[in-house]
Amino acid sequence: MEITPVADFRCPLTSKFGVPRQSGVVPDLEGTIVFRPGFRCDDALRGIEGFEYLWLIWEFSGAVRKGAECPQDGPLRQPTVRPPRLGGNTSMGVFATRSPFRPNRLGLSSVRISSIEHGTPEGTVIHVSGADLMDGTPIYDIKPYVAYSDAHPGAGCGFTDAVQWEPLEVVFPEHLQAAAASLSGQESIAAIRGLLAQDPRPQYHRDPCRIYGMPYGHMDVRFRVEDGRVLVTEIIKI
């Protein structure tokens, strides 16, 4: 079977660094679903206004790793991965995780509809929040979230139930907030805070003196992590 992207995702995260590891954990992060020319058909969206959430099926386009592909009817070349939730040191089966390094690189995310905009130069676009996709991600399908069948309160969640995790405290000086707002708007402040609270560093990085850079829109957000706190150190225009 050959599948073709129906849309592309647009958001301020131009690099996979900083992208939330799960959908919904940064509800202030906004993005837009823009349909490709062959799929800009309002009839295909008839009735979507009545739903609050959508499922997106998409490609981990930024997670290509040599040798990670599984050829048709061939062996699984990468059967285990190391989830960040377990500190990046414990191996689990790829089908027991949400790792981006998968045989077919397909992702599944639940996002909230913020608004639907008709009549743009690119046809009808869907504004959503809480996505874990980077800018330019191809989307293969869109389905409505239906609570009566899709929600399972109290369901067991494997190793994630056994590992406690708390977001980090974010220290974002006011003068740097003002700099960020001037480059990407006031609404970017809450999104940046939410992203940094998730600790975007690779799990094996623990140097409190190391400065990291997270591309966001037209800026590079520089920060370091020390004693459970994220300290924003600089905002650089890019």
Number of C-alpha atoms within 10 A of each C-alpha: 2 3 7 9 17 19 24 17 21 19 22 19 22 19 15 18 17 22 23 24 20 16 18 17 17 24 17 20 26 21 24 22 23 22 21 16 11 9 13 17 13 13 7 9 11 9 10 15 11 8 12 16 20 18 16 21 17 23 19 21 16 17 14 13 10 6 10 17 18 15 11 8 6 8 10 16 13 15 16 18 21 17 21 15 15 17 12 13 13 12 13 16 14 19 12 12 18 16 20 20 22 25 18 13 17 16 20 19 17 22 24 20 20 16 14 14 12 12 9 8 7 12 17 18 20 18 20 25 22 23 27 25 31 23 20 18 20 24 25 17 15 18 12 17 18 13 10 7 7 9 10 9 6 6 7 9 8 10 13 13 9 9 10 8 11 9 14 19 18 21 16 17 12 9 11 17 19 14 17 26 14 11 17 15 13 14 13 21 18 14 19 21 20 21 23 28 21 22 22 16 17 12 15 10 9 12 10 13 10 11 14 16 19 23 20 23 19 15 19 17 21 16 21 20 24 13 8 14 17 21 18 22 16 20 21 15 14 10
